[in-house]
């Protein structure tokens, strides 16, 4: 006999459990009928009664299956069933559904992992996320919370008048960040294409087009090594707002993060990488002052290399002053920022798309947001002078020639778009996976991605 193809008009476990909790021990609301569907995760045979634990996305409930109503209960742990019955409480006070009818909807063909301990092999959890979700209520809840966080971010930006848009994933030129791209080939175009490393340059084309407030929440790709905070495929949100600068953008970021945390975990306090943090409380520091406080600020490349070497920092892989400065920042400053922090006013060599500060043409209006030593957001007062942008691309070309493979390759079409006039604007990119790590208190990016990129097993 074929199994049913559908089980319509079902209720969720959480709502039926709430109904059953209002009853007295041993009572059944026979006048009320409910339909539930889910997976059987436990079975207890007590003579003419069989007790089952049914799990769906909303939670778990006990099923009471009297033999005179359901007949023989022919199923295995892991089978998916549909049941019809009445809210009840067992004599021991357990919220339940007393079952009138039980239907098997899907048979399990492979044995479940240990239903008590779940999956203890961490790598197996990543490789077989479906099993992790099946066995772990915590994993299901964290997945739901991440989805709730993404919805909250969208709702915040939509409520602030931003327009959600879509821009190309396959691009003839890559840009908008310092990273190595994935390269593919178009048979039709007979040319290479790149998986985007950021959404920035296309979103700012839309600012030129007059859309004024735009964002994209999307997948991006960087052909780089993995770490607790890096994945080749990741999710981020980028927004651009005409007539705003990096100070306006910093204020908006703080609002967005607080809103997302409150909608996800009910507040702004969390614990991330061993530190208790409050995502409503921020400190702000300047890049130059932070490095100077550690005695490693200088614009002379040889002097900076010597200072870092003397401090025990391996600079053998750093080919330019910009790489040395970035290394100094990550080693001495970023790693010490445990509370939510805004680090602003960066060297121009490290930020080819930002406008210079009013007081110093060697610095630009850029900030990074950092929590517990991890950057999760990057923002600029966006450069909007096409001639200056062309010069900045030329500056990046010299960085590439000095050995920095991640320096911006340049984009003449983007420069042309700017030449039609771009309103002053502020832009920000937020790593969704990293923000989820912070909000949910997870130490590795793989814990907040459903299907992380992994090395193939032999």
C-alpha positions as CSV (number, residue, x, y, z in Angstrom):
1,X,0.0,0.0,0.0
2,X,1.4,3.4,-0.9
3,X,1.8,6.0,1.8
4,X,-0.4,9.1,1.8
5,X,0.8,12.0,-0.4
6,X,-0.5,14.7,1.9
7,X,-1.7,15.5,5.4
8,X,-3.7,18.7,5.3
9,X,-5.2,21.0,7.9
10,X,-2.5,20.1,10.5
11,X,-1.8,22.1,13.7
12,X,1.6,22.8,15.1
13,X,2.8,20.9,18.1
14,X,3.5,24.0,20.2
15,X,-0.1,25.3,20.0
16,X,-1.6,21.9,20.9
17,X,0.9,21.4,23.7
18,X,-0.2,24.8,25.1
19,X,-3.9,23.7,25.0
20,X,-3.0,20.5,26.8
21,X,-1.1,22.4,29.5
22,X,-4.4,24.0,30.5
23,X,-6.0,20.7,31.4
24,X,-5.8,18.8,34.7
25,X,-3.7,15.7,35.1
26,X,-5.5,12.7,33.6
27,X,-8.0,14.9,31.7
28,X,-8.8,14.8,28.0
29,X,-10.7,17.5,26.0
30,X,-12.7,15.0,23.9
31,X,-14.7,17.8,22.3
32,X,-11.6,19.3,20.6
33,X,-9.9,17.5,17.7
34,X,-6.4,18.4,16.5
35,X,-4.2,17.1,13.7
36,X,-0.5,16.9,14.1
37,X,2.3,15.6,11.9
38,X,6.0,15.1,12.6
39,X,8.7,12.6,13.4
40,X,8.5,9.9,16.1
41,X,11.6,10.3,18.3
42,X,10.7,8.0,21.3
43,X,8.5,5.1,22.1
44,X,7.3,3.5,25.4
45,X,5.1,0.5,25.4
46,X,2.9,0.1,28.5
47,X,0.6,-2.8,27.9
48,X,-2.4,-1.6,25.9
49,X,-1.0,1.9,25.8
50,X,1.8,3.1,23.6
51,X,3.4,6.4,24.3
52,X,5.2,8.2,21.5
53,X,7.2,11.5,21.4
54,X,6.3,13.5,18.3
55,X,8.5,16.3,17.1
56,X,7.8,19.0,14.5
57,X,9.5,22.4,13.9
58,X,7.7,24.1,16.8
59,X,8.5,21.5,19.5
60,X,7.8,18.1,21.1
61,X,4.6,16.5,22.5
62,X,3.7,13.1,23.9
63,X,1.2,11.0,22.0
64,X,-1.0,8.6,23.9
65,X,-2.1,5.7,21.7
66,X,-4.7,3.4,23.3
67,X,-4.9,0.1,21.5
68,X,-8.7,0.2,21.3
69,X,-8.5,3.4,19.3
70,X,-5.4,3.1,17.2
71,X,-4.9,-0.6,16.9
72,X,-1.4,-2.0,16.8
73,X,1.2,0.8,16.4
74,X,3.4,-0.4,13.6
75,X,6.2,2.0,13.3
76,X,9.9,2.6,14.0
77,X,11.8,5.5,15.6
78,X,12.3,8.1,13.0
79,X,9.1,7.4,11.0
80,X,7.1,10.4,10.0
81,X,3.4,10.2,11.1
82,X,0.2,12.1,11.0
83,X,-2.2,11.8,13.9
84,X,-5.7,13.0,14.8
85,X,-6.8,13.2,18.4
86,X,-7.7,15.4,21.4
87,X,-5.5,17.5,23.7
88,X,-4.9,15.7,27.0
89,X,-2.7,15.4,30.1
90,X,-1.3,12.1,31.2
91,X,-1.9,11.1,34.8
92,X,1.7,12.3,35.5
93,X,0.8,15.7,34.2
94,X,2.6,15.5,30.8
95,X,0.9,17.6,28.0
96,X,-0.2,15.2,25.4
97,X,-2.5,14.3,22.5
98,X,-4.7,11.3,22.9
99,X,-4.7,9.7,19.5
100,X,-7.8,8.5,17.7
101,X,-6.0,7.7,14.4
102,X,-2.4,7.4,13.4
103,X,-1.1,7.3,9.8
104,X,2.5,6.6,8.7
105,X,3.5,9.2,6.2
106,X,7.1,8.2,5.6
107,X,9.2,5.2,6.6
108,X,12.7,5.6,7.9
109,X,15.2,3.3,6.0
110,X,18.5,4.2,7.8
111,X,19.0,3.9,11.6
112,X,19.0,7.1,13.6
113,X,22.0,8.2,15.7
114,X,21.8,7.7,19.4
115,X,18.5,9.5,20.3
116,X,19.7,10.5,23.7
117,X,23.2,11.8,23.0
118,X,22.5,13.0,19.4
119,X,25.5,13.5,17.0
120,X,28.6,14.0,19.1
121,X,31.0,14.1,16.1
122,X,31.1,17.9,15.3
123,X,32.3,17.4,11.7
124,X,29.5,15.0,11.0
125,X,27.1,17.7,12.2
126,X,28.4,20.0,9.5
127,X,28.5,17.3,6.8
128,X,25.1,15.9,7.5
129,X,23.2,18.9,8.8
130,X,19.9,17.2,8.1
131,X,20.8,14.7,10.8
132,X,21.9,17.4,13.2
133,X,18.6,19.2,12.7
134,X,16.7,16.0,13.1
135,X,18.4,15.1,16.3
136,X,19.0,18.4,18.0
137,X,16.3,20.8,19.2
138,X,19.0,23.3,19.9
139,X,20.2,23.2,16.3
140,X,16.7,23.7,15.0
141,X,16.1,26.6,17.3
142,X,19.3,28.3,16.3
143,X,18.4,27.9,12.6
144,X,15.1,29.5,13.3
145,X,16.7,32.3,15.3
146,X,19.1,33.1,12.4
147,X,16.2,33.2,10.0
148,X,14.4,35.5,12.4
149,X,17.5,37.8,12.5
150,X,17.6,38.0,8.7
151,X,13.9,38.9,8.6
152,X,14.5,41.6,11.3
153,X,17.3,43.1,9.2
154,X,15.1,43.2,6.1
155,X,12.2,44.7,8.1
156,X,14.5,47.4,9.6
157,X,15.8,48.5,6.2
158,X,12.4,48.3,4.5
159,X,11.0,50.4,7.3
160,X,13.7,53.0,6.8
161,X,12.7,53.4,3.2
162,X,15.4,51.3,1.6
163,X,14.6,49.3,-1.6
164,X,15.8,45.7,-1.8
165,X,17.4,44.9,-5.2
166,X,19.3,42.2,-6.9
167,X,22.6,42.6,-8.7
168,X,24.7,40.2,-10.7
169,X,26.5,37.3,-9.1
170,X,28.4,36.5,-12.3
171,X,30.4,39.6,-13.1
172,X,32.8,40.5,-16.0
173,X,35.0,42.3,-13.3
174,X,35.1,41.8,-9.6
175,X,35.4,44.5,-7.1
176,X,34.2,46.1,-3.9
177,X,36.6,44.4,-1.6
178,X,40.1,43.0,-1.1
179,X,39.8,39.4,-2.0
180,X,40.7,36.7,-4.6
181,X,37.7,35.7,-6.7
182,X,36.4,32.4,-8.0
183,X,36.7,32.3,-11.8
184,X,34.4,30.6,-14.2
185,X,33.9,30.6,-17.9
186,X,30.9,31.5,-20.1
187,X,30.6,29.3,-23.2
188,X,28.2,31.8,-24.7
189,X,30.3,34.8,-24.1
190,X,33.6,33.0,-24.7
191,X,35.1,34.9,-21.7
192,X,35.9,34.5,-18.1
193,X,33.4,35.6,-15.4
194,X,33.9,36.1,-11.7
195,X,31.7,35.2,-8.8
196,X,31.2,38.5,-7.0
197,X,33.2,39.2,-3.9
198,X,30.9,42.1,-2.9
199,X,27.8,43.9,-4.1
200,X,29.2,47.4,-3.8
201,X,29.9,48.6,-7.3
202,X,26.6,47.6,-8.8
203,X,24.6,49.0,-5.8
204,X,26.4,52.4,-6.2
205,X,25.5,52.4,-9.9
206,X,21.9,52.4,-8.7
207,X,22.7,55.4,-6.5
208,X,23.8,57.1,-9.8
209,X,20.5,56.0,-11.3
210,X,18.6,57.9,-8.6
211,X,17.3,55.0,-6.4
212,X,18.9,56.8,-3.4
213,X,18.4,54.1,-0.7
214,X,19.2,50.5,-1.8
215,X,20.3,47.3,-0.2
216,X,21.0,43.7,-1.1
217,X,21.0,40.7,1.2
218,X,22.9,38.1,-0.8
219,X,25.5,35.4,-1.2
220,X,29.1,36.5,-2.0
221,X,32.2,34.4,-2.7
222,X,35.9,34.7,-1.9
223,X,38.5,32.2,-3.0
224,X,40.4,32.3,0.3
225,X,41.2,30.0,3.2
226,X,38.8,29.1,5.9
227,X,38.9,30.0,9.6
228,X,36.6,30.4,12.5
229,X,35.3,33.6,10.8
230,X,36.0,32.9,7.1
231,X,34.1,30.8,4.6
232,X,34.5,30.9,0.8
233,X,30.7,31.3,0.4
234,X,29.0,33.7,2.9
235,X,26.0,35.9,3.3
236,X,26.1,39.7,3.8
237,X,23.9,42.7,3.6
238,X,25.1,45.9,1.9
239,X,23.2,49.2,1.9
240,X,23.9,52.6,0.3
241,X,22.1,55.8,1.3
242,X,22.3,59.0,-0.7
243,X,23.1,62.2,1.2
244,X,24.5,60.4,4.2
245,X,28.1,60.0,5.4
246,X,30.0,57.5,7.6
247,X,28.7,59.0,10.8
248,X,25.1,58.7,9.7
249,X,26.0,55.1,8.6
250,X,27.5,54.3,12.0
251,X,24.4,55.4,13.7
252,X,22.3,53.3,11.4
253,X,24.4,50.3,11.9
254,X,24.0,50.5,15.7
255,X,20.3,50.7,15.3
256,X,20.2,47.8,12.9
257,X,22.3,45.6,15.2
258,X,20.2,46.4,18.2
259,X,17.0,45.8,16.4
260,X,18.2,42.5,15.0
261,X,19.4,41.3,18.4
262,X,16.2,42.3,20.2
263,X,14.0,40.5,17.5
264,X,16.3,37.4,17.6
265,X,17.2,36.8,21.3
266,X,14.9,39.2,23.0
267,X,17.6,41.7,24.1
268,X,21.0,43.1,23.4
269,X,23.2,41.1,25.8
270,X,25.0,38.0,24.6
271,X,28.3,36.1,25.2
272,X,30.7,35.8,22.3
273,X,34.1,34.2,22.3
274,X,34.2,34.2,26.1
275,X,33.2,37.9,26.6
276,X,29.9,39.3,27.8
277,X,28.9,42.0,25.4
278,X,26.0,44.5,25.1
279,X,25.1,45.3,21.5
280,X,23.5,48.5,22.6
281,X,26.7,50.0,24.0
282,X,29.5,51.1,21.6
283,X,32.9,52.7,21.9
284,X,34.6,54.6,19.1
285,X,38.4,54.9,18.4
286,X,40.5,56.3,15.5
287,X,42.7,53.9,13.5
288,X,45.9,56.0,13.8
289,X,45.5,56.7,17.5
290,X,45.0,53.0,18.2
291,X,48.2,52.0,16.4
292,X,50.1,54.9,17.9
293,X,49.1,53.7,21.4
294,X,51.0,50.5,20.7
295,X,54.0,52.3,19.2
296,X,53.5,51.0,15.7
297,X,52.2,54.0,13.8
298,X,54.4,55.3,11.0
299,X,54.0,56.1,7.3
300,X,57.5,54.9,6.5
301,X,57.3,51.3,5.2
302,X,60.8,50.3,6.3
303,X,60.3,51.8,9.8
304,X,56.9,50.0,10.2
305,X,58.4,46.7,9.1
306,X,61.2,47.1,11.7
307,X,58.7,48.0,14.5
308,X,56.6,45.0,13.8
309,X,59.6,42.7,13.5
310,X,60.9,44.0,16.8
311,X,57.5,43.3,18.3
312,X,57.8,39.7,17.2
313,X,55.3,39.9,14.3
314,X,56.1,37.8,11.2
315,X,55.9,40.3,8.3
316,X,57.6,38.1,5.7
317,X,54.3,37.9,3.7
318,X,53.6,41.6,3.7
319,X,54.6,43.2,0.4
320,X,53.5,46.8,0.9
321,X,53.0,49.5,3.5
322,X,49.2,48.9,3.4
323,X,49.7,45.2,4.1
324,X,52.0,46.0,7.0
325,X,49.5,48.6,8.5
326,X,46.7,46.1,8.2
327,X,48.8,43.4,9.9
328,X,49.7,45.9,12.7
329,X,46.0,46.7,13.2
330,X,44.8,43.0,13.3
331,X,47.7,42.0,15.6
332,X,47.6,44.9,18.1
333,X,44.2,46.6,17.9
334,X,41.4,44.4,16.6
335,X,42.3,41.4,18.8
336,X,41.9,43.6,21.9
337,X,38.5,45.0,21.1
338,X,36.1,42.8,23.1
339,X,33.1,45.3,23.5
340,X,31.2,46.6,20.4
341,X,33.6,49.1,18.8
342,X,33.7,51.5,15.8
343,X,37.3,52.0,14.5
344,X,37.2,55.0,12.1
345,X,39.4,57.2,9.9
346,X,41.6,54.7,8.0
347,X,44.7,55.3,5.8
348,X,43.8,56.1,2.2
349,X,45.9,53.2,0.8
350,X,43.7,50.7,2.5
351,X,40.3,52.1,1.3
352,X,40.1,52.9,-2.4
353,X,36.3,53.8,-2.3
354,X,36.1,56.2,0.6
355,X,36.2,60.0,0.7
356,X,39.1,61.7,2.5
357,X,38.6,63.3,6.0
358,X,38.2,67.0,6.2
359,X,41.3,67.4,8.3
360,X,43.8,65.0,6.6
361,X,43.9,63.9,3.0
362,X,45.9,60.8,3.9
363,X,43.0,59.4,5.8
364,X,39.5,58.4,4.6
365,X,36.1,58.3,6.2
366,X,35.8,54.6,6.8
367,X,34.9,52.5,9.9
368,X,34.9,48.9,10.9
369,X,32.7,47.4,13.5
370,X,34.4,44.9,15.8
371,X,33.2,42.6,18.7
372,X,35.4,40.2,20.6
373,X,38.3,40.7,18.2
374,X,36.2,40.0,15.1
375,X,35.2,42.5,12.4
376,X,31.7,42.1,11.2
377,X,30.9,45.3,9.3
378,X,32.8,47.8,7.1
379,X,31.5,51.2,6.0
380,X,32.6,54.3,4.1
381,X,31.6,57.8,3.2
382,X,31.6,56.7,-0.4
383,X,33.8,58.4,-3.0
384,X,31.7,60.1,-5.6
385,X,34.3,61.9,-7.8
386,X,34.9,59.8,-11.0
387,X,38.4,61.4,-11.6
388,X,39.5,60.7,-8.0
389,X,38.1,57.2,-8.3
390,X,40.2,56.6,-11.4
391,X,43.3,57.8,-9.5
392,X,42.5,55.5,-6.6
393,X,42.2,52.5,-9.0
394,X,45.6,53.5,-10.3
395,X,46.9,53.5,-6.8
396,X,45.6,50.0,-6.3
397,X,47.3,48.9,-9.5
398,X,50.6,49.8,-7.9
399,X,49.6,47.7,-4.8
400,X,49.0,44.7,-7.1
401,X,52.3,45.2,-8.8
402,X,53.9,45.2,-5.4
403,X,52.5,41.7,-4.8
404,X,49.1,42.3,-3.3
405,X,46.9,39.9,-5.2
406,X,43.8,41.1,-3.4
407,X,44.2,44.8,-4.4
408,X,41.3,46.2,-6.5
409,X,41.8,45.4,-10.2
410,X,39.9,48.5,-11.4
411,X,36.5,48.9,-13.2
412,X,36.4,51.5,-16.0
413,X,32.6,51.0,-16.5
414,X,32.0,51.9,-12.8
415,X,34.2,55.0,-13.3
416,X,32.1,55.9,-16.3
417,X,28.9,55.5,-14.3
418,X,30.3,57.8,-11.7
419,X,31.1,60.4,-14.3
420,X,27.3,61.0,-14.7
421,X,27.2,62.3,-11.2
422,X,26.8,60.3,-8.0
423,X,25.1,61.9,-5.0
424,X,27.2,61.8,-1.8
425,X,26.4,58.6,0.0
426,X,27.3,56.3,2.9
427,X,27.5,52.6,2.5
428,X,28.0,49.6,4.8
429,X,28.5,45.9,4.4
430,X,27.5,43.6,7.3
431,X,28.5,39.9,7.4
432,X,25.3,38.1,8.2
433,X,27.1,34.9,9.3
434,X,29.4,36.9,11.6
435,X,26.6,38.9,13.1
436,X,24.7,35.6,13.7
437,X,27.8,34.3,15.5
438,X,27.8,37.3,17.8
439,X,24.1,37.4,18.5
440,X,23.8,33.6,19.0
441,X,27.1,33.3,20.8
442,X,28.7,30.8,18.4
443,X,32.5,30.6,18.2
444,X,32.8,29.4,14.6
445,X,31.1,30.4,11.4
446,X,30.3,26.8,10.6
447,X,27.9,26.7,13.5
448,X,25.6,29.4,11.9
449,X,25.7,28.1,8.3
450,X,23.4,25.3,7.4
451,X,25.8,23.7,4.8
452,X,29.3,25.1,5.3
453,X,32.0,24.5,2.6
454,X,34.2,21.6,3.7
455,X,37.2,19.8,2.3
456,X,36.2,16.5,0.6
457,X,36.9,13.4,2.6
458,X,39.3,10.8,1.1
